Amino acid sequence: MMKKIKIIFTGIFFLILSTGIIAQGPPPPPADHGTDQDQSAGGTAPLSGGIIILLTLGTVYGSKKVYDTWKTENID
């Protein structure tokens, strides 16, 4: 019973603590950001290569885990 109370109070503590930690908004764009149109500051990040690598590694890892589980269950 005491362990459950400690877990609940710890959770409440971290919830209250996290309300003060809020991310900042983006910085204002520079004075002349290149065009007459209103656009956001910064550029585009090339995410496609990283996403493909992460998906491939996740698929390989998941396949290995499934194969290992299947192998240990079918040893008999």
Secondary structure as UniProt FT lines:
FT   HELIX           2..18
FT   TURN            19..20
FT   HELIX           48..73
//
